[in-house]
Amino acid sequence: MPKSKPKPPAPRVLWKGSISFGLVYIPVALYAATVNHGIDFDWLDKRTMDPVGYKRVNKKTGREVAREQIVKGVEYESGQYVVLSNKEIEAAYPKTTQTVTIERFVPADSIPFIYLDRPYYLAPSGRGGSKVYALLRDTLKRVGRIGIARVVIQTKEHLAVLVPAGPGLVLNLLRWGTDIRPWKDLPLPAESPKQAGVTEHELKMAEQLVKDMSDDWDPADFEDSFTEKITKLIDEKVKAGQTEEVTKPEASEEAEGKRGSNVVDLTELLQRSLRKNRGKSEPDEDKSADAAGKTPAKKARKPPARKAARKRTSAKTSRKAA
């Protein structure tokens, strides 16, 4: 009998690689930091209870189109498209380096919330990773900084921020600056309270109201009411025997990424990284780095202003709680 509240599966490695800052490489594994507890609604044929999928349909004729007859195009103006082949799209993919390349460190409170996207956990992986992982985590805590990095996950390059959080490091993907709409597009009031028509008395009353409603943040205090109601309804139907048997297609597991590099002589790498940043690198620095099996991090290419999106067809439609 299906369960409406399955136990979340054990964390699965999504990606293996390394964190790179200076000449130091930290072997890490990437894990999802969030679990979706929303309700997924599958399409079923009510006559047979068979799963219902999507068809690729010509929007003009209504006829189904074979996969091999489909090409990818980008609309550059109304009704005008540029068609790109799979080879052309693949050539634009960034090179997969399996490395979280830190490009700079910034104050911990300098990134607005609007830039934050999907979070991931990073954990040490392989021999010798725990010590240097702890070194980076504790250093960031001590100096109050976070790392701005680039990382390629699957075929897409992401901007990300590396943040120390409790005993671990969180890799939070960021939205690109070009993805954020400017404030000027919105009909906002003036920033000056006086120019916005707000009086000092109104400000003081509002401040008092905020103080009265203030408390510590506890995520357990807030629940997804839609999911709770649907889950309760599912439980009631299961207990009443109001269920249908559906044979679902098996899903294949994704292959894990390649392992990252091992760490060698941490103190030496830190010293050489400091000398390099100060413009006093030794002449044979790159040579010795190669001898140790490490290659200094290279600056990633700036992504193109616009890419063709990769479209996928799913056999499932979901309704996510807001």
C-alpha positions in Angstrom: 0.0 0.0 0.0 1.5 3.4 -1.0 2.4 5.8 1.8 1.5 9.5 1.6 4.5 10.5 3.7 7.5 8.5 2.5 10.7 8.8 4.5 13.1 11.1 2.7 15.9 9.0 1.0 19.4 9.2 2.2 21.4 12.0 0.7 22.7 11.1 -2.8 25.9 12.4 -4.3 24.9 14.7 -7.2 28.4 15.7 -8.3 32.0 15.1 -7.3 34.8 17.5 -7.8 36.9 20.0 -5.8 36.9 23.6 -4.4 39.8 25.6 -5.8 41.2 28.8 -4.1 44.7 29.9 -5.0 46.6 26.7 -5.5 44.7 24.8 -2.9 42.2 22.1 -4.1 39.7 20.5 -1.7 38.0 17.3 -2.9 34.3 17.6 -2.2 30.9 16.0 -3.0 27.8 18.0 -3.8 24.5 17.1 -2.2 21.0 18.6 -2.5 20.3 20.9 0.5 16.5 20.9 0.1 13.7 18.2 0.0 10.5 18.8 -1.9 7.5 17.8 0.2 5.0 19.1 -2.2 2.3 16.9 -3.8 3.0 15.6 -7.3 -0.1 15.0 -9.4 0.4 12.4 -12.2 -1.9 12.3 -15.2 -3.8 9.0 -15.4 -6.3 7.6 -17.9 -9.4 7.3 -15.8 -10.6 4.3 -17.9 -7.6 2.1 -17.4 -5.5 4.0 -14.7 -2.5 4.0 -17.0 0.0 6.8 -16.8 -0.6 9.6 -19.4 2.4 11.3 -21.0 3.0 14.3 -23.3 3.0 14.2 -27.1 5.1 16.4 -29.3 2.4 18.2 -31.3 2.6 20.7 -34.1 0.8 23.7 -32.7 -0.5 24.7 -36.1 -1.7 21.3 -37.5 -2.4 19.5 -34.2 -0.5 16.5 -35.5 2.2 14.6 -33.6 5.8 15.2 -34.6 8.5 12.5 -34.6 11.5 13.3 -32.4 13.9 13.2 -35.3 11.9 16.0 -37.1 12.3 18.4 -34.2 14.9 21.2 -34.2 15.7 23.9 -31.7 15.1 27.6 -32.5 15.4 30.9 -30.7 12.9 33.7 -31.4 15.0 36.9 -31.8 11.9 39.0 -32.8 8.2 38.3 -33.3 7.8 35.4 -35.6 11.5 35.3 -36.6 13.7 32.4 -35.4 17.3 31.3 -35.6 17.6 27.5 -35.8 20.6 25.9 -34.0 21.8 22.4 -34.5 22.6 20.1 -31.5 26.3 20.3 -32.4 26.2 24.1 -32.4 24.5 24.1 -29.0 26.9 21.6 -27.5 29.8 23.7 -28.7 28.6 26.5 -26.6 28.5 24.4 -23.4 31.2 25.4 -20.9 34.0 23.0 -20.3 33.2 20.7 -17.4 36.0 21.0 -14.9 34.4 19.4 -11.8 35.8 22.4 -9.8 34.2 25.1 -7.7 36.6 27.9 -8.7 36.6 30.7 -6.1 37.4 34.0 -7.9 37.2 36.4 -4.9 36.0 36.7 -1.3 33.5 39.4 -0.3 31.9 40.5 3.0 29.3 37.9 4.2 26.4 40.4 4.2 27.2 42.0 0.8 24.9 39.8 -1.4 21.2 40.8 -1.6 18.7 38.0 -1.0 17.3 38.5 -4.5 20.4 37.0 -6.0 20.2 33.7 -4.1 18.9 30.7 -6.0 19.3 27.0 -5.2 21.4 25.8 -2.2 23.6 22.7 -2.1 25.6 21.1 0.6 29.3 20.5 0.1 31.1 17.7 2.1 34.7 16.6 2.0 35.4 13.6 -0.3 38.4 11.4 -0.6 41.6 11.1 1.4 43.0 14.3 3.0 39.9 16.4 2.3 38.6 16.9 5.8 41.4 19.0 7.1 41.6 21.5 4.3 37.8 21.6 4.1 37.8 22.6 7.8 40.5 25.1 7.2 38.5 27.0 4.5 35.3 26.8 6.6 36.9 28.1 9.8 38.9 30.8 7.9 35.7 32.2 6.3 34.0 32.3 9.7 36.9 34.1 11.3 37.3 36.8 8.6 33.5 37.2 7.9 33.8 36.5 4.2 32.2 34.3 1.7 33.6 33.0 -1.6 32.2 34.0 -5.1 32.8 31.1 -7.4 32.0 29.6 -10.8 30.9 26.0 -11.2 29.6 23.8 -14.0 26.8 21.4 -13.1 25.8 19.1 -15.9 26.2 21.3 -18.9 25.4 24.7 -17.4 27.8 27.2 -15.8 26.6 28.8 -12.6 27.7 31.8 -10.5 27.7 30.7 -6.9 28.5 31.8 -3.3 30.4 29.5 -0.9 29.1 30.1 2.6 30.2 28.6 6.0 27.1 27.3 7.8 27.4 25.4 11.1 29.8 22.4 10.6 29.7 22.6 6.8 29.9 24.6 3.6 26.9 25.6 1.5 27.2 26.3 -2.2 24.3 28.6 -3.0 23.8 29.2 -6.8 23.3 32.8 -7.7 21.3 34.5 -10.4 23.4 36.4 -12.9 23.2 40.2 -12.7 21.5 40.3 -16.1 18.7 38.1 -14.7 17.7 40.7 -12.1 15.3 43.4 -13.2 16.1 47.0 -12.1 14.0 48.8 -9.6 13.3 51.6 -12.1 10.8 49.3 -13.9 8.5 49.3 -10.9 6.1 52.1 -9.7 7.8 52.5 -6.3 7.4 55.4 -3.8 10.2 57.8 -3.1 12.9 56.5 -0.7 12.5 59.5 1.5 9.7 59.0 4.1 8.7 62.6 3.8 8.6 62.6 0.0 6.6 59.3 0.2 4.0 61.1 2.5 4.9 59.1 5.6 4.9 61.1 8.9 7.2 60.6 11.9 4.2 59.6 14.1 3.3 56.8 11.6 6.9 55.6 11.5 7.1 55.3 15.3 3.8 53.4 15.4 5.0 51.1 12.7 8.3 50.5 14.5 6.4 49.6 17.7 4.2 47.1 15.8 7.3 45.5 14.3 8.9 45.2 17.8 5.7 43.6 19.1 5.6 41.0 16.3 9.4 40.3 16.5 10.6 36.8 17.4 13.4 34.4 16.6 13.3 32.5 13.3 12.2 28.9 13.6 11.2 27.1 10.4 9.1 24.6 12.4 6.7 27.4 13.2 5.5 27.6 9.5 3.8 24.8 7.6 2.6 24.3 4.0 -1.2 24.2 4.6 -2.0 22.9 1.1 0.4 20.0 1.4 -0.9 19.2 4.9 -4.6 19.1 3.7 -3.9 17.0 0.6 -1.7 14.6 2.7 -4.5 14.2 5.2 -7.0 13.6 2.4 -4.7 10.9 0.9 -4.4 9.2 4.2 -8.1 9.1 4.6 -8.6 7.6 1.1 -5.9 5.0 1.7 -7.5 3.9 5.0 -10.9 3.7 3.2 -9.4 1.5 0.5 -10.1 4.1 -2.2 -6.9 3.4 -4.1 -6.0 2.4 -7.7 -3.0 0.3 -8.8 -0.8 2.0 -11.4 2.2 0.4 -13.1 4.9 3.1 -13.4 7.9 3.0 -15.7 11.2 2.5 -13.9 13.5 5.6 -13.6 17.2 5.2 -14.1 19.7 6.5 -11.6 22.0 9.3 -12.7 25.7 8.5 -12.9 27.9 10.1 -10.4 30.5 12.7 -11.4 34.2 12.1 -11.5 36.3 12.4 -8.4 38.2 15.6 -7.6 41.9 16.0 -7.1 43.7 14.9 -3.9 45.3 17.6 -1.6 49.1 17.8 -1.2 51.2 19.7 1.3 48.6 22.3 2.4 51.1 24.7 4.0 53.2 24.9 0.9 50.2 25.5 -1.4 48.9 28.3 0.9 52.3 30.0 1.0 52.6 29.8 -2.8 49.1 31.1 -3.3 49.9 34.1 -1.1 53.1 34.9 -3.0 51.2 34.6 -6.3 48.5 37.0 -5.2 51.2 39.5 -4.0 53.0 39.4 -7.4 56.0 37.6 -6.0 55.5 34.1 -7.4 58.6 32.0 -7.9 59.7 31.4 -11.5 59.1 27.7 -11.3 55.8 28.0 -9.5 53.7 26.5 -12.3 56.2 23.7 -12.9 56.2 22.6 -9.3 52.4 22.8 -9.2 52.2 20.4 -12.2 54.8 18.1 -10.5 52.5 17.9 -7.5 49.6 16.9 -9.7 47.9 20.3 -9.3 47.1 22.9 -12.0 46.5 26.5 -10.9 42.9 27.6 -11.4 42.2 29.5 -14.6 39.7 32.2 -14.9 36.5 30.9 -16.4 35.2 32.3 -19.6 32.4 34.8 -19.4 29.1 33.1 -20.4 27.4 34.3 -23.6 24.7 36.9 -23.1 22.1 34.6 -24.4 21.9 30.8 -24.8 19.4 28.5 -26.4 17.4 26.7 -23.7 17.5 23.0 -23.6 13.9 21.8 -23.6 12.8 18.5 -21.9 9.6 16.6 -22.2 8.3 15.2 -18.9 5.8 12.5 -18.3 4.7 14.1 -15.1 2.9 17.3 -14.3 3.3 18.7 -10.8 1.6 21.3 -8.7 3.9 22.8 -6.2 2.7 24.5 -3.1 3.8 28.2 -3.0 
